[in-house]
Structures are given as structure tokens and as C-alpha cells.
Amino acid sequence: MSVTAIIPAYNEEKYINNVLKALKEVEEITQIIVVSDGSTDNTVQKALSWDVQVIALTKNIGKGGALTVGLKYALEENILFLDADLIGLTKQHIEVLIRPVLEGQVEMTVGIFEHGRLATDMAQFISPYLSGQRCLKKKWLEQIDNLAISGFGVEIVLNHFAEQNKLPIKIVHLPNMSHVMKEEKLGLVRGFAYRMKMYWEIAKSVRMGG
């Protein structure tokens, strides 16, 4: 069975190579789609160098919107969502994420960082279901009406849909893996402001779901 990987990316030229390298090593990943969400750096050029499908949006529409755009081009029935700024991602991590879905054990997997960096480990320990590393069937995603407008609340929307439809979910652990903090990418002030925007969109999605 085959998988389409969709990676939303906003100004991730420094990190996206790591993610694409790992994806290219997994036999079941037959389509890789990078959605550049209005990037102003060399994200598009970096992605194109890996011979993957790149969709370059001219303006930033948010994570949920970028994932929805990528989904329109997905050819496979199994979808893998990965963030573009992952640190330590390996072939083995990806296989652990996709196999329970491919083997029919569950309808969705959620990947949780473990033994990576203290800040990201703690964040995912407190709120594991906010992880963006997931694998699930395309048929479920096509039934979610508000995915495109969810922004950074996309994981909340996915969680709510799974709960409402009683979809079996499996938490899988991703050892020695983390991601780059917003404050590291953007600086303390801009990074904090971006994080507050992210939390606001998550809060809105919680209200929409509830």
C-alpha cells in the first residue's frame, strides 16, 4: 500500500531538506507534496531539488489551508502529514507512523516526540493530541468541512472528527526527535507573537469543535 506525504512549509529553507531526505528513503511513500505557504525564502527551491511535487502559494493561508490545498493533489488513499521543521526525523520514524494505518490496525496515528528536546518533549507530554505528525485515510479528511479555515487548530479539528466518528487512534512514540521552536526561527519577540497567534487559532478550533 502507498502513502502521499503532505508537508506545509512557511520559510523552512533551513530545515526542509532533513524531512524530504527521510521521506525519500521510505518505499511506501510514493508521492511527496510540499505546500509552500507564501514562503519568501528559498523553501520552494530547496524542495524542488528533491524532485517532489511543490505547490507554491503566493500568500500565506495558514496550516489548515495549506494542508487542504495539498490534499487536492493527493493520489494515494493514505495520507501522512509532517511538519517541515522536524529535527532528527528518520526512515524508522515514518514507518512507525504509517504502518498501523496501512495494516488496518487503526484509522489514525499521532506521533509524539520522545527523548528529543526538553521543551518539545514537555509540550507534547502535556498536549499529545496537538502533534502535527499524523497518518490517516484520505476518505476521512475529505469529510471535514472546516479543515481549510482551522489554521494552527487543524489538529484540534482532526481530533474532534475522530472522536465524533469513533475512529480508532494510536499514539506512536518518535524517539530522539523534535522540532524547531518558533522563537528560534523568528527571534524572541516575533516568535512569541507567532506562538500567540497559533494558540488563538487552536482556541478557536476548540470552540468550533465543541
Backbone torsions as a table, in degrees:
resi	resn	phi	psi	omega
1	MET	NA	152.5	-172.0
2	SER	-117.4	160.8	-175.2
3	VAL	-134.3	138.7	167.8
4	THR	-98.1	126.0	175.8
5	ALA	-98.9	130.7	178.6
6	ILE	-119.1	125.0	-177.6
7	ILE	-122.7	107.0	173.1
8	PRO	-76.3	136.8	-174.8
9	ALA	-142.5	128.0	174.4
10	TYR	-126.3	107.6	179.9
11	ASN	53.2	58.1	-177.6
12	GLU	-115.1	32.5	-177.1
13	GLU	-59.4	-27.8	-176.9
14	LYS	-79.0	-20.8	-168.5
15	TYR	-122.4	-21.0	-170.1
16	ILE	-66.2	-27.6	178.2
17	ASN	-56.8	-39.2	-178.6
18	ASN	-61.6	-41.4	-178.3
19	VAL	-70.0	-44.9	-177.9
20	LEU	-68.0	-35.3	177.7
21	LYS	-60.1	-46.6	-179.7
22	ALA	-65.3	-41.1	179.9
23	LEU	-62.4	-38.8	-178.2
24	LYS	-65.4	-17.7	-178.1
25	GLU	-88.2	-5.8	-175.1
26	VAL	-101.8	118.2	-174.6
27	GLU	-60.5	-36.6	-176.4
28	GLU	-72.9	-17.0	178.4
29	ILE	-82.2	100.2	-175.8
30	THR	-100.7	-10.4	177.2
31	GLN	-144.3	130.5	177.4
32	ILE	-122.3	122.9	180.0
33	ILE	-118.6	119.7	173.0
34	VAL	-103.0	123.4	176.4
35	VAL	-105.7	104.3	177.4
36	SER	-78.6	111.1	-171.5
37	ASP	-88.4	66.8	179.9
38	GLY	75.0	27.6	-178.7
39	SER	-60.3	143.0	178.4
40	THR	-112.5	4.2	177.9
41	ASP	-105.8	-151.2	-177.3
42	ASN	-98.1	26.5	179.2
43	THR	-56.0	-46.0	-177.4
44	VAL	-62.1	-47.1	-178.7
45	GLN	-63.6	-40.7	178.2
46	LYS	-61.7	-44.3	-178.8
47	ALA	-66.4	-42.3	-179.3
48	LEU	-61.5	-29.2	-179.2
49	SER	-66.7	-13.6	179.0
50	TRP	-97.2	6.1	179.0
51	ASP	56.8	50.8	175.6
52	VAL	-117.8	168.7	179.0
53	GLN	-79.6	125.8	-177.8
54	VAL	-121.9	127.8	174.8
55	ILE	-111.2	115.7	-176.1
56	ALA	-102.8	102.2	176.8
57	LEU	-78.6	140.9	-176.8
58	THR	-79.9	-18.9	176.6
59	LYS	-137.8	158.1	-178.3
60	ASN	-78.0	122.3	-178.6
61	ILE	-114.9	2.8	177.8
62	GLY	94.3	160.4	-174.2
63	LYS	-61.0	-46.5	179.7
64	GLY	-61.1	-41.3	178.1
65	GLY	-64.9	-42.5	179.9
66	ALA	-63.9	-41.6	178.1
67	LEU	-64.2	-38.5	179.4
68	THR	-65.3	-40.6	176.4
69	VAL	-61.4	-47.3	179.2
70	GLY	-60.1	-37.6	-178.6
71	LEU	-62.1	-31.3	179.8
72	LYS	-64.0	-25.1	-177.7
73	TYR	-101.0	-0.2	-176.4
74	ALA	-71.7	130.3	-178.4
75	LEU	-96.4	-23.4	-175.3
76	GLU	-96.8	160.9	-178.6
77	GLU	-85.7	-12.8	177.9
78	ASN	-110.1	129.3	-173.9
79	ILE	-118.7	132.7	174.7
80	LEU	-114.0	123.9	173.5
81	PHE	-101.1	129.0	174.8
82	LEU	-134.5	143.2	172.0
83	ASP	-73.2	156.9	-175.6
84	ALA	-88.7	-7.1	-173.8
85	ASP	-113.7	29.8	-177.4
86	LEU	-72.5	142.5	177.3
87	ILE	-112.2	126.0	176.0
88	GLY	86.8	9.8	179.6
89	LEU	-64.4	134.1	179.3
90	THR	-128.8	169.1	173.9
91	LYS	-54.8	-41.0	-177.7
92	GLN	-64.4	-39.3	177.1
93	HIS	-59.4	-45.5	-178.0
94	ILE	-64.4	-42.3	179.6
95	GLU	-62.8	-38.9	177.9
96	VAL	-64.5	-34.4	179.3
97	LEU	-72.1	-40.5	-171.1
98	ILE	-90.4	-28.1	-171.5
99	ARG	-62.8	-42.9	179.4
100	PRO	-59.7	-33.2	177.7
101	VAL	-75.9	-45.8	-179.5
102	LEU	-62.6	-33.4	-178.7
103	GLU	-87.6	1.0	176.6
104	GLY	76.9	15.4	179.5
105	GLN	-71.5	-40.2	-177.6
106	VAL	-143.8	171.8	177.5
107	GLU	-97.1	-17.1	179.9
108	MET	-151.7	139.8	168.9
109	THR	-113.5	150.3	176.0
110	VAL	-128.4	122.5	-177.5
111	GLY	-91.4	131.3	-177.7
112	ILE	-116.4	127.9	177.3
113	PHE	-63.7	145.4	-179.2
114	GLU	-150.3	131.7	178.8
115	HIS	57.9	33.7	178.0
116	GLY	-98.9	-95.2	176.2
117	ARG	-119.4	145.1	-174.0
118	LEU	-56.4	-45.2	-175.9
119	ALA	-62.6	-45.9	-177.9
120	THR	-75.6	-34.6	175.6
121	ASP	-60.4	-45.2	-178.7
122	MET	-65.1	-43.3	-179.1
123	ALA	-60.2	-42.4	-178.1
124	GLN	-78.7	-25.0	173.8
125	PHE	-66.6	-40.2	-179.4
126	ILE	-72.9	-43.7	-176.6
127	SER	-131.9	71.5	-175.2
128	PRO	-61.7	-30.5	-175.3
129	TYR	-80.7	7.1	173.0
130	LEU	-94.5	3.7	179.4
131	SER	-65.6	139.3	178.4
132	GLY	-91.0	-1.7	-177.9
133	GLN	-92.9	105.9	-172.5
134	ARG	-145.4	153.0	170.3
135	CYS	-130.1	136.2	178.6
136	LEU	-161.1	172.1	-178.8
137	LYS	-77.6	141.6	178.7
138	LYS	-62.0	-33.3	-176.8
139	LYS	-59.6	-31.6	178.3
140	TRP	-73.9	-42.6	-179.9
141	LEU	-61.3	-35.5	-179.0
142	GLU	-69.5	-12.1	179.4
143	GLN	-95.3	-3.2	-177.1
144	ILE	-94.9	113.3	-174.2
145	ASP	-75.6	-34.3	-171.4
146	ASN	-102.3	19.3	-179.8
147	LEU	-63.1	-40.8	-174.6
148	ALA	-65.8	-28.9	-175.6
149	ILE	-101.2	8.3	-174.2
150	SER	-81.3	-16.1	-179.2
151	GLY	57.0	-130.4	177.9
152	PHE	-76.8	-2.3	177.0
153	GLY	-88.7	12.9	-175.8
154	VAL	-58.6	-36.8	179.9
155	GLU	-66.7	-36.2	176.6
156	ILE	-63.4	-42.8	178.7
157	VAL	-61.5	-43.9	178.6
158	LEU	-63.8	-41.7	178.8
159	ASN	-62.0	-45.0	-178.7
160	HIS	-63.3	-43.1	179.4
161	PHE	-61.9	-43.9	-180.0
162	ALA	-62.8	-40.4	179.4
163	GLU	-66.8	-44.9	-178.6
164	GLN	-63.3	-34.1	-176.5
165	ASN	-100.9	8.1	176.8
166	LYS	53.3	43.2	178.5
167	LEU	-80.2	131.7	176.4
168	PRO	-69.6	131.9	-178.1
169	ILE	-121.2	143.7	174.8
170	LYS	-122.8	127.6	171.9
171	ILE	-82.1	126.9	176.6
172	VAL	-118.6	142.1	-176.9
173	HIS	-93.5	137.4	-177.7
174	LEU	-117.1	88.1	-174.5
175	PRO	-68.4	147.9	175.9
176	ASN	57.8	37.8	-178.1
177	MET	-135.0	146.9	177.6
178	SER	-157.7	-167.8	173.9
179	HIS	-140.8	169.4	-177.3
180	VAL	-79.5	130.0	179.4
181	MET	-71.1	148.9	179.8
182	LYS	-57.2	-39.1	-178.4
183	GLU	-65.5	-28.3	177.9
184	GLU	-72.2	-36.7	-178.2
185	LYS	-76.5	-42.5	-167.6
186	LEU	-108.5	-6.0	-172.0
187	GLY	92.1	163.2	-172.1
188	LEU	-61.4	-48.6	-174.5
189	VAL	-70.8	-53.1	-179.7
190	ARG	-65.3	-37.6	179.2
191	GLY	-64.2	-41.2	178.3
192	PHE	-65.0	-42.6	178.6
193	ALA	-61.9	-41.5	178.9
194	TYR	-64.5	-39.2	178.8
195	ARG	-64.9	-40.1	178.2
196	MET	-63.8	-38.0	175.5
197	LYS	-62.3	-42.1	179.4
198	MET	-61.5	-46.3	-179.8
199	TYR	-64.3	-36.9	178.9
200	TRP	-64.0	-43.0	179.4
201	GLU	-66.9	-35.4	175.7
202	ILE	-64.5	-43.9	179.6
203	ALA	-62.1	-41.2	177.7
204	LYS	-61.4	-40.9	-179.6
205	SER	-67.0	-34.1	176.0
206	VAL	-62.5	-43.4	178.9
207	ARG	-65.7	-41.0	178.2
208	MET	-61.6	-40.0	-178.1
209	GLY	-74.2	-33.2	-177.0
210	GLY	-77.3	NA	NA
